[in-house]
Amino acid sequence: MPDRKEKLVLKYLCKTCSGKKTSLISPHDIAKNICKKMVLSVSEIDEIMASLSLQNYIDFVVSDSKNGYFYCVKLKKKGQTYLADSKRQKKAMLMLVVRSMFLATVSFVFGLILKAIFKS
């Protein structure tokens, strides 16, 4: 499971690369997009990209040019379904919390009823 920095980068890659076979993305584009939430250096982005590749989310190749280097990124199947999977996971967690609160309330009410019955 990706950590917080990896999740931010992966979300950006999913939005940028969705529906495309491959995309050219510079590390500066990634850093600029994520700077609202977290500051990342280019070396951190390199590490994150390698980690996401090892976790089977993306395939990428580094391409050099006059203006620096770019990542040639292709989402793997796991990367293509990441956004939908994370939404599903959040929904499941919310349902778990709601169900737990409901059961706690029912248990409390049931306890009050039993207390009232056996008190008499």
Backbone as JSON Lines, residues from 0, in Angstrom:
{"i":0,"aa":"M","n":[0.84,-1.18,0.0],"ca":[0.0,0.0,0.0],"c":[0.89,1.24,0.0]}
{"i":1,"aa":"P","n":[0.62,2.18,-0.88],"ca":[1.46,3.37,-0.95],"c":[1.31,4.27,0.28]}
{"i":2,"aa":"D","n":[2.39,4.97,0.63],"ca":[2.3,5.93,1.73],"c":[1.69,7.23,1.21]}
{"i":3,"aa":"R","n":[1.65,8.27,2.06],"ca":[0.93,9.5,1.71],"c":[1.51,10.19,0.48]}
{"i":4,"aa":"K","n":[2.84,10.3,0.43],"ca":[3.48,10.96,-0.71],"c":[3.22,10.17,-2.0]}
{"i":5,"aa":"E","n":[3.34,8.85,-1.89],"ca":[3.11,8.01,-3.06],"c":[1.66,8.11,-3.53]}
{"i":6,"aa":"K","n":[0.73,8.2,-2.59],"ca":[-0.69,8.34,-2.96],"c":[-0.93,9.63,-3.73]}
{"i":7,"aa":"L","n":[-0.32,10.73,-3.29],"ca":[-0.49,12.01,-3.98],"c":[0.05,11.94,-5.41]}
{"i":8,"aa":"V","n":[1.24,11.37,-5.54],"ca":[1.85,11.25,-6.87],"c":[1.02,10.31,-7.74]}
{"i":9,"aa":"L","n":[0.56,9.21,-7.17],"ca":[-0.22,8.23,-7.94],"c":[-1.56,8.83,-8.38]}
{"i":10,"aa":"K","n":[-2.2,9.61,-7.52],"ca":[-3.45,10.27,-7.91],"c":[-3.21,11.21,-9.09]}
{"i":11,"aa":"Y","n":[-2.12,11.98,-9.02],"ca":[-1.8,12.89,-10.12],"c":[-1.55,12.11,-11.41]}
{"i":12,"aa":"L","n":[-0.8,11.01,-11.31],"ca":[-0.5,10.21,-12.49],"c":[-1.77,9.58,-13.07]}
{"i":13,"aa":"C","n":[-2.67,9.13,-12.2],"ca":[-3.93,8.53,-12.68],"c":[-4.77,9.55,-13.42]}
{"i":14,"aa":"K","n":[-4.82,10.76,-12.9],"ca":[-5.61,11.81,-13.56],"c":[-4.96,12.24,-14.88]}
{"i":15,"aa":"T","n":[-3.65,12.32,-14.91],"ca":[-2.93,12.77,-16.09],"c":[-2.87,11.71,-17.18]}
{"i":16,"aa":"C","n":[-2.69,10.47,-16.78],"ca":[-2.46,9.39,-17.75],"c":[-3.71,8.6,-18.1]}
{"i":17,"aa":"S","n":[-4.85,8.9,-17.52],"ca":[-6.03,8.09,-17.78],"c":[-6.44,8.18,-19.25]}
{"i":18,"aa":"G","n":[-6.73,7.05,-19.84],"ca":[-7.16,6.99,-21.23],"c":[-6.03,7.08,-22.24]}
{"i":19,"aa":"K","n":[-4.8,7.21,-21.79],"ca":[-3.66,7.31,-22.71],"c":[-2.8,6.06,-22.56]}
{"i":20,"aa":"K","n":[-2.09,5.74,-23.62],"ca":[-1.17,4.61,-23.52],"c":[0.04,5.01,-22.69]}
{"i":21,"aa":"T","n":[0.7,6.11,-23.08],"ca":[1.84,6.62,-22.31],"c":[1.75,8.13,-22.25]}
{"i":22,"aa":"S","n":[2.37,8.71,-21.25],"ca":[2.4,10.17,-21.08],"c":[3.8,10.62,-20.72]}
{"i":23,"aa":"L","n":[4.18,11.76,-21.25],"ca":[5.45,12.39,-20.87],"c":[5.16,13.38,-19.75]}
{"i":24,"aa":"I","n":[5.79,13.17,-18.6],"ca":[5.56,14.02,-17.44],"c":[6.91,14.37,-16.85]}
{"i":25,"aa":"S","n":[7.11,15.64,-16.57],"ca":[8.37,16.04,-15.93],"c":[8.21,15.99,-14.41]}
{"i":26,"aa":"P","n":[9.3,15.75,-13.7],"ca":[9.23,15.75,-12.24],"c":[8.78,17.11,-11.7]}
{"i":27,"aa":"H","n":[9.08,18.18,-12.44],"ca":[8.67,19.52,-12.01],"c":[7.15,19.69,-12.1]}
{"i":28,"aa":"D","n":[6.53,19.06,-13.11],"ca":[5.06,19.09,-13.2],"c":[4.44,18.39,-12.0]}
{"i":29,"aa":"I","n":[5.0,17.27,-11.62],"ca":[4.49,16.52,-10.47],"c":[4.66,17.36,-9.21]}
{"i":30,"aa":"A","n":[5.85,17.92,-9.02],"ca":[6.11,18.72,-7.82],"c":[5.21,19.95,-7.77]}
{"i":31,"aa":"K","n":[5.0,20.59,-8.92],"ca":[4.15,21.79,-8.97],"c":[2.72,21.45,-8.63]}
{"i":32,"aa":"N","n":[2.23,20.31,-9.1],"ca":[0.86,19.91,-8.82],"c":[0.65,19.52,-7.37]}
{"i":33,"aa":"I","n":[1.65,18.91,-6.77],"ca":[1.52,18.41,-5.4],"c":[1.92,19.45,-4.36]}
{"i":34,"aa":"C","n":[2.54,20.56,-4.77],"ca":[3.06,21.54,-3.82],"c":[1.97,22.16,-2.95]}
{"i":35,"aa":"K","n":[0.7,22.08,-3.38],"ca":[-0.39,22.62,-2.56],"c":[-0.57,21.8,-1.29]}
{"i":36,"aa":"K","n":[-0.22,20.51,-1.35],"ca":[-0.43,19.62,-0.22],"c":[0.86,19.23,0.48]}
{"i":37,"aa":"M","n":[1.96,19.17,-0.28],"ca":[3.22,18.71,0.28],"c":[4.37,19.13,-0.64]}
{"i":38,"aa":"V","n":[5.5,19.44,-0.06],"ca":[6.67,19.83,-0.85],"c":[7.51,18.58,-1.1]}
{"i":39,"aa":"L","n":[7.8,18.34,-2.39],"ca":[8.61,17.19,-2.77],"c":[9.8,17.66,-3.6]}
{"i":40,"aa":"S","n":[10.96,17.08,-3.34],"ca":[12.12,17.37,-4.16],"c":[12.14,16.43,-5.35]}
{"i":41,"aa":"V","n":[12.95,16.73,-6.32],"ca":[13.05,15.9,-7.52],"c":[13.59,14.51,-7.16]}
{"i":42,"aa":"S","n":[14.53,14.45,-6.23],"ca":[15.07,13.14,-5.84],"c":[14.0,12.3,-5.12]}
{"i":43,"aa":"E","n":[13.14,12.94,-4.32],"ca":[12.05,12.22,-3.68],"c":[11.07,11.68,-4.73]}
{"i":44,"aa":"I","n":[10.8,12.49,-5.75],"ca":[9.91,12.04,-6.81],"c":[10.51,10.86,-7.55]}
{"i":45,"aa":"D","n":[11.82,10.89,-7.78],"ca":[12.49,9.75,-8.42],"c":[12.3,8.48,-7.59]}
{"i":46,"aa":"E","n":[12.48,8.59,-6.27],"ca":[12.3,7.44,-5.38],"c":[10.85,6.95,-5.4]}
{"i":47,"aa":"I","n":[9.91,7.88,-5.38],"ca":[8.49,7.53,-5.38],"c":[8.13,6.81,-6.68]}
{"i":48,"aa":"M","n":[8.62,7.32,-7.8],"ca":[8.33,6.69,-9.09],"c":[8.88,5.25,-9.12]}
{"i":49,"aa":"A","n":[10.1,5.07,-8.61],"ca":[10.68,3.73,-8.56],"c":[9.86,2.82,-7.64]}
{"i":50,"aa":"S","n":[9.41,3.36,-6.52],"ca":[8.61,2.58,-5.59],"c":[7.26,2.19,-6.2]}
{"i":51,"aa":"L","n":[6.61,3.13,-6.89],"ca":[5.33,2.82,-7.54],"c":[5.51,1.78,-8.63]}
{"i":52,"aa":"S","n":[6.65,1.81,-9.29],"ca":[6.94,0.81,-10.31],"c":[7.12,-0.56,-9.67]}
{"i":53,"aa":"L","n":[7.83,-0.61,-8.55],"ca":[8.03,-1.88,-7.85],"c":[6.72,-2.44,-7.29]}
{"i":54,"aa":"Q","n":[5.79,-1.54,-6.92],"ca":[4.5,-1.98,-6.38],"c":[3.5,-2.32,-7.49]}
{"i":55,"aa":"N","n":[3.95,-2.25,-8.74],"ca":[3.15,-2.66,-9.9],"c":[2.02,-1.7,-10.24]}
{"i":56,"aa":"Y","n":[2.18,-0.41,-9.94],"ca":[1.19,0.58,-10.33],"c":[1.5,1.19,-11.69]}
{"i":57,"aa":"I","n":[2.79,1.39,-11.99],"ca":[3.18,2.06,-13.22],"c":[4.39,1.38,-13.85]}
{"i":58,"aa":"D","n":[4.57,1.65,-15.15],"ca":[5.82,1.39,-15.86],"c":[6.33,2.76,-16.27]}
{"i":59,"aa":"F","n":[7.6,3.01,-16.08],"ca":[8.12,4.3,-16.53],"c":[9.56,4.16,-16.99]}
{"i":60,"aa":"V","n":[9.91,5.07,-17.91],"ca":[11.28,5.16,-18.43],"c":[11.67,6.62,-18.33]}
{"i":61,"aa":"V","n":[12.9,6.89,-17.97],"ca":[13.39,8.26,-17.89],"c":[13.94,8.65,-19.26]}
{"i":62,"aa":"S","n":[13.48,9.8,-19.75],"ca":[13.88,10.29,-21.06],"c":[14.56,11.65,-20.9]}
{"i":63,"aa":"D","n":[15.77,11.77,-21.41],"ca":[16.52,13.03,-21.31],"c":[16.19,13.95,-22.48]}
{"i":64,"aa":"S","n":[16.22,15.26,-22.21],"ca":[16.04,16.26,-23.26],"c":[16.86,17.49,-22.89]}
{"i":65,"aa":"K","n":[16.78,18.51,-23.74],"ca":[17.51,19.76,-23.46],"c":[17.0,20.44,-22.19]}
{"i":66,"aa":"N","n":[15.7,20.32,-21.95],"ca":[15.07,21.01,-20.82],"c":[15.06,20.18,-19.54]}
{"i":67,"aa":"G","n":[15.88,19.17,-19.44],"ca":[15.88,18.31,-18.27],"c":[15.45,16.91,-18.66]}
{"i":68,"aa":"Y","n":[14.88,16.21,-17.71],"ca":[14.41,14.87,-18.05],"c":[12.92,14.72,-17.77]}
{"i":69,"aa":"F","n":[12.34,13.75,-18.44],"ca":[10.91,13.48,-18.34],"c":[10.72,12.01,-18.03]}
{"i":70,"aa":"Y","n":[9.57,11.7,-17.44],"ca":[9.18,10.31,-17.26],"c":[8.21,9.95,-18.38]}
{"i":71,"aa":"C","n":[8.45,8.84,-19.01],"ca":[7.51,8.28,-19.97],"c":[6.71,7.24,-19.17]}
{"i":72,"aa":"V","n":[5.48,7.59,-18.78],"ca":[4.72,6.81,-17.81],"c":[3.56,6.07,-18.48]}
{"i":73,"aa":"K","n":[3.41,4.82,-18.09],"ca":[2.26,4.03,-18.51],"c":[1.67,3.38,-17.26]}
{"i":74,"aa":"L","n":[0.36,3.56,-17.08],"ca":[-0.3,2.95,-15.92],"c":[-0.51,1.46,-16.17]}
{"i":75,"aa":"K","n":[-0.19,0.66,-15.17],"ca":[-0.5,-0.76,-15.24],"c":[-1.94,-0.95,-14.78]}
{"i":76,"aa":"K","n":[-2.42,-2.16,-14.83],"ca":[-3.82,-2.45,-14.46],"c":[-4.12,-1.98,-13.04]}
{"i":77,"aa":"K","n":[-3.21,-2.24,-12.13],"ca":[-3.38,-1.83,-10.73],"c":[-3.44,-0.3,-10.6]}
{"i":78,"aa":"G","n":[-2.67,0.39,-11.42],"ca":[-2.68,1.86,-11.42],"c":[-3.93,2.43,-12.04]}
{"i":79,"aa":"Q","n":[-4.45,1.76,-13.07],"ca":[-5.67,2.22,-13.74],"c":[-6.88,2.14,-12.82]}
{"i":80,"aa":"T","n":[-6.9,1.15,-11.94],"ca":[-8.05,0.97,-11.05],"c":[-7.84,1.61,-9.67]}
{"i":81,"aa":"Y","n":[-6.71,2.3,-9.48],"ca":[-6.39,2.83,-8.15],"c":[-7.44,3.8,-7.62]}
{"i":82,"aa":"L","n":[-7.88,4.75,-8.43],"ca":[-8.85,5.75,-7.96],"c":[-10.16,5.09,-7.57]}
{"i":83,"aa":"A","n":[-10.65,4.17,-8.38],"ca":[-11.9,3.47,-8.06],"c":[-11.72,2.6,-6.81]}
{"i":84,"aa":"D","n":[-10.58,1.95,-6.7],"ca":[-10.33,1.1,-5.53],"c":[-10.25,1.92,-4.24]}
{"i":85,"aa":"S","n":[-9.63,3.1,-4.31],"ca":[-9.52,3.93,-3.11],"c":[-10.89,4.48,-2.71]}
{"i":86,"aa":"K","n":[-11.73,4.83,-3.69],"ca":[-13.1,5.27,-3.37],"c":[-13.88,4.14,-2.71]}
{"i":87,"aa":"R","n":[-13.76,2.95,-3.26],"ca":[-14.46,1.8,-2.7],"c":[-13.99,1.51,-1.28]}
{"i":88,"aa":"Q","n":[-12.69,1.66,-1.05],"ca":[-12.13,1.4,0.28],"c":[-12.62,2.44,1.29]}
{"i":89,"aa":"K","n":[-12.7,3.72,0.88],"ca":[-13.22,4.76,1.77],"c":[-14.68,4.51,2.1]}
{"i":90,"aa":"K","n":[-15.45,4.1,1.1],"ca":[-16.87,3.83,1.31],"c":[-17.05,2.65,2.28]}
{"i":91,"aa":"A","n":[-16.24,1.62,2.12],"ca":[-16.32,0.46,3.01],"c":[-15.96,0.86,4.44]}
{"i":92,"aa":"M","n":[-14.97,1.73,4.59],"ca":[-14.57,2.19,5.93],"c":[-15.68,3.01,6.57]}
{"i":93,"aa":"L","n":[-16.33,3.87,5.79],"ca":[-17.44,4.67,6.29],"c":[-18.6,3.77,6.72]}
{"i":94,"aa":"M","n":[-18.9,2.77,5.93],"ca":[-19.98,1.84,6.29],"c":[-19.64,1.07,7.56]}
{"i":95,"aa":"L","n":[-18.39,0.73,7.75],"ca":[-17.97,0.04,8.96],"c":[-18.17,0.92,10.19]}
{"i":96,"aa":"V","n":[-17.82,2.2,10.08],"ca":[-17.99,3.13,11.19],"c":[-19.48,3.33,11.49]}
{"i":97,"aa":"V","n":[-20.3,3.51,10.45],"ca":[-21.74,3.7,10.65],"c":[-22.35,2.46,11.28]}
{"i":98,"aa":"R","n":[-21.96,1.28,10.81],"ca":[-22.5,0.05,11.37],"c":[-22.09,-0.12,12.83]}
{"i":99,"aa":"S","n":[-20.85,0.22,13.15],"ca":[-20.39,0.13,14.54],"c":[-21.15,1.08,15.44]}
{"i":100,"aa":"M","n":[-21.39,2.3,14.96],"ca":[-22.15,3.26,15.76],"c":[-23.59,2.78,15.96]}
{"i":101,"aa":"F","n":[-24.19,2.23,14.92],"ca":[-25.56,1.71,15.03],"c":[-25.63,0.58,16.05]}
{"i":102,"aa":"L","n":[-24.69,-0.36,15.98],"ca":[-24.68,-1.48,16.92],"c":[-24.43,-1.01,18.35]}
{"i":103,"aa":"A","n":[-23.59,-0.02,18.53],"ca":[-23.35,0.52,19.87],"c":[-24.62,1.17,20.42]}
{"i":104,"aa":"T","n":[-25.34,1.89,19.58],"ca":[-26.59,2.53,20.01],"c":[-27.64,1.49,20.37]}
{"i":105,"aa":"V","n":[-27.79,0.47,19.53],"ca":[-28.76,-0.59,19.81],"c":[-28.39,-1.31,21.09]}
{"i":106,"aa":"S","n":[-27.12,-1.56,21.29],"ca":[-26.67,-2.23,22.5],"c":[-26.97,-1.39,23.74]}
{"i":107,"aa":"F","n":[-26.74,-0.08,23.65],"ca":[-27.02,0.82,24.78],"c":[-28.51,0.83,25.1]}
{"i":108,"aa":"V","n":[-29.36,0.95,24.08],"ca":[-30.82,0.96,24.29],"c":[-31.28,-0.38,24.87]}
{"i":109,"aa":"F","n":[-30.75,-1.47,24.34],"ca":[-31.11,-2.79,24.84],"c":[-30.71,-2.93,26.32]}
{"i":110,"aa":"G","n":[-29.56,-2.41,26.67],"ca":[-29.11,-2.42,28.07],"c":[-30.03,-1.61,28.96]}
{"i":111,"aa":"L","n":[-30.49,-0.44,28.49],"ca":[-31.43,0.36,29.28],"c":[-32.76,-0.37,29.48]}
{"i":112,"aa":"I","n":[-33.22,-1.04,28.43],"ca":[-34.48,-1.79,28.53],"c":[-34.33,-2.93,29.54]}
{"i":113,"aa":"L","n":[-33.25,-3.68,29.47],"ca":[-33.02,-4.78,30.42],"c":[-32.9,-4.26,31.85]}
{"i":114,"aa":"K","n":[-32.24,-3.13,32.0],"ca":[-32.09,-2.53,33.32],"c":[-33.45,-2.14,33.88]}
{"i":115,"aa":"A","n":[-34.32,-1.57,33.04],"ca":[-35.65,-1.18,33.49],"c":[-36.5,-2.39,33.83]}
{"i":116,"aa":"I","n":[-36.38,-3.49,33.08],"ca":[-37.16,-4.7,33.34],"c":[-36.74,-5.37,34.65]}
{"i":117,"aa":"F","n":[-35.46,-5.51,34.86],"ca":[-34.98,-6.24,36.03],"c":[-34.9,-5.37,37.28]}
{"i":118,"aa":"K","n":[-35.07,-4.08,37.15],"ca":[-35.05,-3.18,38.3],"c":[-36.36,-3.32,39.09]}
{"i":119,"aa":"S","n":[-37.45,-3.6,38.39],"ca":[-38.76,-3.66,39.04],"c":[-38.93,-4.89,39.88]}
